[in-house]
Amino acid sequence: MRHTTTVLITLFLAGLPLFAQENPHQRLQDALVLEQQGQFDAASNTAKLVINSHQLSGVELGRAYIIMGIAYRAMGNFAAAQNAFEQSLRILERDPEHVSDYAAALNNYAGL
């Protein structure tokens, strides 16, 4: 039994780096799907993980903050939602190719 436990723990720990290296673009898509399904707690946690991975930049990072802001707003955490929307606006205001994303962030921010 002790050997089995040791093997399972070793396998679990060996898999952690793989989980951390999971495709951030897919994780962002997962956060969007969770938000659209009304699973706001899971969506905000997934978006936060993606943001904290420091693997996204530009429009994708701005979108992650929008998802997080929408989720926080739905959960009633308005201060965190405001912060997330402001972060997305700071990122997206310098991106003339993605004006629609900036407009989405502004619209959601105004909805607070």
VMD Tcl script that builds the backbone (N, CA, C; Angstrom):
set m [mol new atoms 336]
animate dup $m
set s [atomselect $m all]
$s set {name element resname resid chain x y z} {
  {N N MET 1 A 0.824 -1.196 0.000}
  {CA C MET 1 A 0.000 0.000 0.000}
  {C C MET 1 A 0.870 1.263 0.000}
  {N N ARG 2 A 1.929 1.244 0.785}
  {CA C ARG 2 A 2.825 2.395 0.865}
  {C C ARG 2 A 3.461 2.660 -0.497}
  {N N HIS 3 A 3.849 1.603 -1.189}
  {CA C HIS 3 A 4.458 1.745 -2.513}
  {C C HIS 3 A 3.462 2.344 -3.505}
  {N N THR 4 A 2.213 1.898 -3.454}
  {CA C THR 4 A 1.174 2.407 -4.350}
  {C C THR 4 A 0.950 3.895 -4.115}
  {N N THR 5 A 0.900 4.295 -2.865}
  {CA C THR 5 A 0.710 5.704 -2.532}
  {C C THR 5 A 1.873 6.541 -3.052}
  {N N THR 6 A 3.074 6.048 -2.873}
  {CA C THR 6 A 4.263 6.759 -3.345}
  {C C THR 6 A 4.239 6.908 -4.857}
  {N N VAL 7 A 3.855 5.848 -5.553}
  {CA C VAL 7 A 3.787 5.899 -7.014}
  {C C VAL 7 A 2.731 6.906 -7.465}
  {N N LEU 8 A 1.570 6.890 -6.825}
  {CA C LEU 8 A 0.498 7.822 -7.202}
  {C C LEU 8 A 0.901 9.272 -6.951}
  {N N ILE 9 A 1.532 9.521 -5.844}
  {CA C ILE 9 A 1.981 10.889 -5.549}
  {C C ILE 9 A 3.031 11.328 -6.558}
  {N N THR 10 A 3.940 10.445 -6.882}
  {CA C THR 10 A 4.983 10.762 -7.871}
  {C C THR 10 A 4.369 11.083 -9.229}
  {N N LEU 11 A 3.396 10.281 -9.649}
  {CA C LEU 11 A 2.732 10.532 -10.938}
  {C C LEU 11 A 1.988 11.858 -10.924}
  {N N PHE 12 A 1.335 12.148 -9.812}
  {CA C PHE 12 A 0.611 13.410 -9.693}
  {C C PHE 12 A 1.570 14.590 -9.797}
  {N N LEU 13 A 2.659 14.536 -9.040}
  {CA C LEU 13 A 3.630 15.631 -9.057}
  {C C LEU 13 A 4.304 15.774 -10.415}
  {N N ALA 14 A 4.514 14.674 -11.097}
  {CA C ALA 14 A 5.118 14.726 -12.433}
  {C C ALA 14 A 4.178 15.386 -13.433}
  {N N GLY 15 A 2.878 15.262 -13.214}
  {CA C GLY 15 A 1.898 15.840 -14.135}
  {C C GLY 15 A 1.640 17.311 -13.915}
  {N N LEU 16 A 2.007 17.868 -12.762}
  {CA C LEU 16 A 1.753 19.276 -12.487}
  {C C LEU 16 A 2.388 20.224 -13.501}
  {N N PRO 17 A 3.648 20.023 -13.877}
  {CA C PRO 17 A 4.222 20.934 -14.880}
  {C C PRO 17 A 3.479 20.877 -16.210}
  {N N LEU 18 A 2.973 19.726 -16.576}
  {CA C LEU 18 A 2.219 19.616 -17.830}
  {C C LEU 18 A 0.935 20.411 -17.758}
  {N N PHE 19 A 0.258 20.364 -16.603}
  {CA C PHE 19 A -0.959 21.144 -16.433}
  {C C PHE 19 A -0.650 22.629 -16.536}
  {N N ALA 20 A 0.446 23.047 -15.930}
  {CA C ALA 20 A 0.820 24.466 -15.945}
  {C C ALA 20 A 1.172 24.935 -17.351}
  {N N GLN 21 A 1.630 24.002 -18.200}
  {CA C GLN 21 A 2.021 24.379 -19.551}
  {C C GLN 21 A 0.891 24.202 -20.559}
  {N N GLU 22 A -0.300 23.875 -20.082}
  {CA C GLU 22 A -1.429 23.693 -20.981}
  {C C GLU 22 A -1.602 24.948 -21.834}
  {N N ASN 23 A -2.078 24.755 -23.021}
  {CA C ASN 23 A -2.249 25.829 -23.985}
  {C C ASN 23 A -3.079 26.976 -23.381}
  {N N PRO 24 A -2.493 28.148 -23.197}
  {CA C PRO 24 A -3.237 29.254 -22.595}
  {C C PRO 24 A -4.386 29.735 -23.475}
  {N N HIS 25 A -4.260 29.561 -24.773}
  {CA C HIS 25 A -5.335 29.976 -25.676}
  {C C HIS 25 A -6.561 29.078 -25.469}
  {N N GLN 26 A -6.324 27.798 -25.243}
  {CA C GLN 26 A -7.428 26.872 -24.967}
  {C C GLN 26 A -8.045 27.176 -23.604}
  {N N ARG 27 A -7.216 27.501 -22.627}
  {CA C ARG 27 A -7.723 27.842 -21.291}
  {C C ARG 27 A -8.579 29.107 -21.358}
  {N N LEU 28 A -8.180 30.063 -22.203}
  {CA C LEU 28 A -8.976 31.274 -22.381}
  {C C LEU 28 A -10.322 30.929 -22.995}
  {N N GLN 29 A -10.318 30.050 -23.983}
  {CA C GLN 29 A -11.568 29.594 -24.601}
  {C C GLN 29 A -12.431 28.871 -23.565}
  {N N ASP 30 A -11.811 28.062 -22.718}
  {CA C ASP 30 A -12.541 27.366 -21.653}
  {C C ASP 30 A -13.208 28.368 -20.715}
  {N N ALA 31 A -12.489 29.436 -20.363}
  {CA C ALA 31 A -13.049 30.463 -19.485}
  {C C ALA 31 A -14.257 31.129 -20.136}
  {N N LEU 32 A -14.169 31.384 -21.444}
  {CA C LEU 32 A -15.291 31.986 -22.166}
  {C C LEU 32 A -16.512 31.071 -22.150}
  {N N VAL 33 A -16.294 29.796 -22.394}
  {CA C VAL 33 A -17.406 28.830 -22.393}
  {C C VAL 33 A -18.033 28.758 -21.003}
  {N N LEU 34 A -17.215 28.709 -19.965}
  {CA C LEU 34 A -17.736 28.663 -18.593}
  {C C LEU 34 A -18.561 29.906 -18.287}
  {N N GLU 35 A -18.069 31.063 -18.717}
  {CA C GLU 35 A -18.806 32.312 -18.488}
  {C C GLU 35 A -20.146 32.288 -19.217}
  {N N GLN 36 A -20.158 31.798 -20.451}
  {CA C GLN 36 A -21.395 31.739 -21.226}
  {C C GLN 36 A -22.390 30.731 -20.649}
  {N N GLN 37 A -21.878 29.717 -19.956}
  {CA C GLN 37 A -22.735 28.713 -19.323}
  {C C GLN 37 A -23.222 29.153 -17.950}
  {N N GLY 38 A -22.796 30.326 -17.507}
  {CA C GLY 38 A -23.212 30.825 -16.208}
  {C C GLY 38 A -22.410 30.271 -15.045}
  {N N GLN 39 A -21.301 29.625 -15.327}
  {CA C GLN 39 A -20.431 29.095 -14.278}
  {C C GLN 39 A -19.374 30.153 -13.953}
  {N N PHE 40 A -19.831 31.211 -13.295}
  {CA C PHE 40 A -19.017 32.402 -13.132}
  {C C PHE 40 A -17.813 32.199 -12.215}
  {N N ASP 41 A -17.963 31.431 -11.163}
  {CA C ASP 41 A -16.840 31.179 -10.276}
  {C C ASP 41 A -15.726 30.443 -11.018}
  {N N ALA 42 A -16.099 29.412 -11.750}
  {CA C ALA 42 A -15.114 28.649 -12.523}
  {C C ALA 42 A -14.504 29.509 -13.629}
  {N N ALA 43 A -15.323 30.345 -14.262}
  {CA C ALA 43 A -14.825 31.223 -15.329}
  {C C ALA 43 A -13.815 32.223 -14.793}
  {N N SER 44 A -14.125 32.823 -13.649}
  {CA C SER 44 A -13.190 33.807 -13.087}
  {C C SER 44 A -11.893 33.138 -12.649}
  {N N ASN 45 A -11.996 31.950 -12.066}
  {CA C ASN 45 A -10.781 31.238 -11.646}
  {C C ASN 45 A -9.924 30.839 -12.839}
  {N N THR 46 A -10.559 30.367 -13.907}
  {CA C THR 46 A -9.820 29.971 -15.112}
  {C C THR 46 A -9.169 31.184 -15.760}
  {N N ALA 47 A -9.906 32.280 -15.861}
  {CA C ALA 47 A -9.339 33.507 -16.439}
  {C C ALA 47 A -8.164 34.003 -15.601}
  {N N LYS 48 A -8.303 33.934 -14.277}
  {CA C LYS 48 A -7.226 34.376 -13.396}
  {C C LYS 48 A -5.971 33.522 -13.586}
  {N N LEU 49 A -6.165 32.213 -13.738}
  {CA C LEU 49 A -5.024 31.325 -13.976}
  {C C LEU 49 A -4.317 31.669 -15.290}
  {N N VAL 50 A -5.115 31.935 -16.310}
  {CA C VAL 50 A -4.540 32.289 -17.611}
  {C C VAL 50 A -3.775 33.605 -17.521}
  {N N ILE 51 A -4.351 34.584 -16.858}
  {CA C ILE 51 A -3.693 35.883 -16.707}
  {C C ILE 51 A -2.389 35.727 -15.925}
  {N N ASN 52 A -2.451 34.987 -14.835}
  {CA C ASN 52 A -1.275 34.812 -13.982}
  {C C ASN 52 A -0.194 33.934 -14.614}
  {N N SER 53 A -0.538 33.231 -15.690}
  {CA C SER 53 A 0.471 32.408 -16.371}
  {C C SER 53 A 1.468 33.275 -17.146}
  {N N HIS 54 A 1.092 34.523 -17.421}
  {CA C HIS 54 A 1.929 35.465 -18.178}
  {C C HIS 54 A 2.275 34.931 -19.565}
  {N N GLN 55 A 1.379 34.119 -20.129}
  {CA C GLN 55 A 1.602 33.566 -21.463}
  {C C GLN 55 A 0.749 34.250 -22.524}
  {N N LEU 56 A -0.110 35.153 -22.108}
  {CA C LEU 56 A -0.946 35.889 -23.053}
  {C C LEU 56 A -0.506 37.342 -23.093}
  {N N SER 57 A -0.772 37.972 -24.208}
  {CA C SER 57 A -0.508 39.401 -24.320}
  {C C SER 57 A -1.520 39.995 -25.283}
  {N N GLY 58 A -1.532 41.286 -25.341}
  {CA C GLY 58 A -2.384 41.986 -26.288}
  {C C GLY 58 A -3.854 41.684 -26.136}
  {N N VAL 59 A -4.506 41.478 -27.253}
  {CA C VAL 59 A -5.950 41.317 -27.271}
  {C C VAL 59 A -6.405 40.114 -26.437}
  {N N GLU 60 A -5.638 39.039 -26.432}
  {CA C GLU 60 A -6.048 37.864 -25.652}
  {C C GLU 60 A -6.012 38.160 -24.151}
  {N N LEU 61 A -5.029 38.901 -23.723}
  {CA C LEU 61 A -4.972 39.284 -22.319}
  {C C LEU 61 A -6.141 40.211 -21.982}
  {N N GLY 62 A -6.433 41.133 -22.873}
  {CA C GLY 62 A -7.586 42.016 -22.678}
  {C C GLY 62 A -8.891 41.236 -22.607}
  {N N ARG 63 A -9.030 40.235 -23.449}
  {CA C ARG 63 A -10.231 39.395 -23.426}
  {C C ARG 63 A -10.333 38.602 -22.127}
  {N N ALA 64 A -9.211 38.137 -21.627}
  {CA C ALA 64 A -9.219 37.397 -20.355}
  {C C ALA 64 A -9.729 38.291 -19.231}
  {N N TYR 65 A -9.297 39.554 -19.226}
  {CA C TYR 65 A -9.785 40.487 -18.210}
  {C C TYR 65 A -11.274 40.782 -18.387}
  {N N ILE 66 A -11.745 40.837 -19.624}
  {CA C ILE 66 A -13.179 41.056 -19.854}
  {C C ILE 66 A -13.975 39.888 -19.281}
  {N N ILE 67 A -13.545 38.674 -19.564}
  {CA C ILE 67 A -14.233 37.479 -19.043}
  {C C ILE 67 A -14.243 37.511 -17.523}
  {N N MET 68 A -13.098 37.841 -16.934}
  {CA C MET 68 A -13.022 37.899 -15.483}
  {C C MET 68 A -13.956 38.977 -14.940}
  {N N GLY 69 A -13.993 40.122 -15.589}
  {CA C GLY 69 A -14.876 41.202 -15.150}
  {C C GLY 69 A -16.345 40.819 -15.220}
  {N N ILE 70 A -16.738 40.168 -16.304}
  {CA C ILE 70 A -18.139 39.730 -16.441}
  {C C ILE 70 A -18.484 38.729 -15.341}
  {N N ALA 71 A -17.573 37.814 -15.089}
  {CA C ALA 71 A -17.822 36.803 -14.055}
  {C C ALA 71 A -17.923 37.444 -12.679}
  {N N TYR 72 A -17.010 38.351 -12.366}
  {CA C TYR 72 A -17.058 39.029 -11.070}
  {C C TYR 72 A -18.338 39.840 -10.913}
  {N N ARG 73 A -18.741 40.529 -11.973}
  {CA C ARG 73 A -19.974 41.318 -11.914}
  {C C ARG 73 A -21.164 40.412 -11.627}
  {N N ALA 74 A -21.230 39.272 -12.302}
  {CA C ALA 74 A -22.334 38.333 -12.103}
  {C C ALA 74 A -22.358 37.769 -10.685}
  {N N MET 75 A -21.174 37.666 -10.066}
  {CA C MET 75 A -21.094 37.149 -8.692}
  {C C MET 75 A -21.297 38.254 -7.658}
  {N N GLY 76 A -21.454 39.495 -8.122}
  {CA C GLY 76 A -21.692 40.603 -7.207}
  {C C GLY 76 A -20.436 41.234 -6.643}
  {N N ASN 77 A -19.283 40.872 -7.161}
  {CA C ASN 77 A -18.020 41.441 -6.710}
  {C C ASN 77 A -17.676 42.616 -7.634}
  {N N PHE 78 A -18.339 43.745 -7.389}
  {CA C PHE 78 A -18.259 44.873 -8.302}
  {C C PHE 78 A -16.896 45.562 -8.306}
  {N N ALA 79 A -16.219 45.599 -7.170}
  {CA C ALA 79 A -14.890 46.223 -7.129}
  {C C ALA 79 A -13.903 45.423 -7.977}
  {N N ALA 80 A -13.951 44.103 -7.871}
  {CA C ALA 80 A -13.062 43.263 -8.676}
  {C C ALA 80 A -13.429 43.354 -10.156}
  {N N ALA 81 A -14.726 43.448 -10.448}
  {CA C ALA 81 A -15.168 43.594 -11.834}
  {C C ALA 81 A -14.665 44.904 -12.412}
  {N N GLN 82 A -14.782 45.977 -11.642}
  {CA C GLN 82 A -14.299 47.278 -12.099}
  {C C GLN 82 A -12.807 47.217 -12.401}
  {N N ASN 83 A -12.047 46.616 -11.515}
  {CA C ASN 83 A -10.608 46.494 -11.717}
  {C C ASN 83 A -10.300 45.701 -12.986}
  {N N ALA 84 A -11.010 44.603 -13.205}
  {CA C ALA 84 A -10.779 43.777 -14.391}
  {C C ALA 84 A -11.104 44.546 -15.673}
  {N N PHE 85 A -12.222 45.249 -15.670}
  {CA C PHE 85 A -12.584 46.021 -16.865}
  {C C PHE 85 A -11.583 47.146 -17.127}
  {N N GLU 86 A -11.107 47.791 -16.072}
  {CA C GLU 86 A -10.115 48.850 -16.250}
  {C C GLU 86 A -8.808 48.282 -16.815}
  {N N GLN 87 A -8.420 47.110 -16.353}
  {CA C GLN 87 A -7.226 46.458 -16.897}
  {C C GLN 87 A -7.410 46.170 -18.387}
  {N N SER 88 A -8.573 45.642 -18.749}
  {CA C SER 88 A -8.813 45.328 -20.159}
  {C C SER 88 A -8.800 46.592 -21.009}
  {N N LEU 89 A -9.376 47.670 -20.501}
  {CA C LEU 89 A -9.380 48.924 -21.251}
  {C C LEU 89 A -7.972 49.471 -21.450}
  {N N ARG 90 A -7.136 49.361 -20.409}
  {CA C ARG 90 A -5.742 49.825 -20.540}
  {C C ARG 90 A -4.998 49.043 -21.622}
  {N N ILE 91 A -5.257 47.758 -21.669}
  {CA C ILE 91 A -4.571 46.902 -22.653}
  {C C ILE 91 A -5.092 47.171 -24.055}
  {N N LEU 92 A -6.407 47.239 -24.193}
  {CA C LEU 92 A -7.030 47.301 -25.517}
  {C C LEU 92 A -7.047 48.693 -26.136}
  {N N GLU 93 A -6.882 49.737 -25.332}
  {CA C GLU 93 A -6.942 51.088 -25.894}
  {C C GLU 93 A -5.782 51.357 -26.849}
  {N N ARG 94 A -4.725 50.598 -26.743}
  {CA C ARG 94 A -3.555 50.779 -27.608}
  {C C ARG 94 A -3.551 49.819 -28.787}
  {N N ASP 95 A -4.685 49.177 -29.050}
  {CA C ASP 95 A -4.752 48.152 -30.098}
  {C C ASP 95 A -5.816 48.533 -31.128}
  {N N PRO 96 A -5.437 49.333 -32.139}
  {CA C PRO 96 A -6.422 49.810 -33.107}
  {C C PRO 96 A -7.018 48.697 -33.977}
  {N N GLU 97 A -6.375 47.539 -34.020}
  {CA C GLU 97 A -6.900 46.440 -34.836}
  {C C GLU 97 A -8.066 45.713 -34.163}
  {N N HIS 98 A -8.246 45.921 -32.873}
  {CA C HIS 98 A -9.289 45.207 -32.140}
  {C C HIS 98 A -10.223 46.182 -31.426}
  {N N VAL 99 A -10.744 47.105 -32.186}
  {CA C VAL 99 A -11.641 48.126 -31.648}
  {C C VAL 99 A -12.902 47.490 -31.072}
  {N N SER 100 A -13.376 46.409 -31.670}
  {CA C SER 100 A -14.594 45.771 -31.165}
  {C C SER 100 A -14.374 45.184 -29.773}
  {N N ASP 101 A -13.173 44.696 -29.480}
  {CA C ASP 101 A -12.871 44.195 -28.142}
  {C C ASP 101 A -12.834 45.345 -27.139}
  {N N TYR 102 A -12.268 46.466 -27.547}
  {CA C TYR 102 A -12.250 47.651 -26.692}
  {C C TYR 102 A -13.680 48.109 -26.414}
  {N N ALA 103 A -14.509 48.094 -27.444}
  {CA C ALA 103 A -15.913 48.494 -27.270}
  {C C ALA 103 A -16.645 47.532 -26.330}
  {N N ALA 104 A -16.342 46.252 -26.424}
  {CA C ALA 104 A -16.964 45.259 -25.531}
  {C C ALA 104 A -16.541 45.520 -24.085}
  {N N ALA 105 A -15.255 45.806 -23.868}
  {CA C ALA 105 A -14.784 46.109 -22.520}
  {C C ALA 105 A -15.445 47.370 -21.983}
  {N N LEU 106 A -15.553 48.389 -22.810}
  {CA C LEU 106 A -16.188 49.643 -22.413}
  {C C LEU 106 A -17.676 49.455 -22.115}
  {N N ASN 107 A -18.342 48.683 -22.938}
  {CA C ASN 107 A -19.761 48.406 -22.736}
  {C C ASN 107 A -19.997 47.644 -21.433}
  {N N ASN 108 A -19.170 46.644 -21.172}
  {CA C ASN 108 A -19.316 45.873 -19.934}
  {C C ASN 108 A -18.987 46.733 -18.724}
  {N N TYR 109 A -17.980 47.586 -18.853}
  {CA C TYR 109 A -17.622 48.484 -17.761}
  {C C TYR 109 A -18.766 49.440 -17.462}
  {N N ALA 110 A -19.378 49.959 -18.514}
  {CA C ALA 110 A -20.505 50.867 -18.333}
  {C C ALA 110 A -21.691 50.172 -17.689}
  {N N GLY 111 A -21.788 48.849 -17.877}
  {CA C GLY 111 A -22.886 48.074 -17.290}
  {C C GLY 111 A -22.789 47.883 -15.797}
  {N N LEU 112 A -21.669 48.277 -15.208}
  {CA C LEU 112 A -21.546 48.169 -13.759}
  {C C LEU 112 A -22.450 49.165 -13.098}
}
mol reanalyze $m
mol bondsrecalc $m
mol representation Tube
mol addrep $m
